[in-house]
Amino acid sequence: MIMKKAGIIFYVAILTSLVACKGKDWNTEWELVDISDSWAYAYVNYALNKITDKGADGGIIKTIVNDTLCREYHHLSNSKDGDSIKVVSTLVQIGDSTILTIDGYRYSKKFYAHLYTIEPGIINYGGKFHIDFYEIGKTTPWAWSEIIYRKDYDYSYSRKAATVGWY
């Protein structure tokens, strides 16, 4: 009886270690949604939140201007163990209109991604943020994600959760 229990425990331990060695499959839909929502917050929401009269730096768009204001946010990172990031968020005010464009790439050991706004950008809080996911060494994307932003009259803007699909 003790030998049977020990054998079962040993068998379960072997199966557990085999499953653990394989690792978790990272490209499931919910993981891509989570990644996409996180990146949208970092690159789109960060810039859109600058269009305000509030905040520590006072925001950049306070009143209607007769000229053009432009601010770029450069998101750069390169680490041995993490992502390499080169993304630029460009926020432009022309009169009482605002335009946000995003373009850039994130690289990791498993994949790389092209992050961008659909032309002509997010205008007055409305538009689409798109991400194409690529396998390392390949030039054709295998998955995509899109987040839709829109003007919200109760708040400055709202956004839908990321939609994910495969090419």
Buried (B, 14 or more C-beta within 10 A) or exposed (E): EEEEEEEEEEEEEEEEEEEEEEEEEEBEBEEBBBBBBEBBEBBBBBBBBBBBEEEEEEEBBEEEEEEEEEEEBEBEEEEEEEBBBBBBBBBBBEEEEBBBBBBBBBBBEEBBBBBBBBEEBBBBBEBBBBBBBBBEEEEEBEBBBBBBBBEEEEEEBEBEEBBBEEE
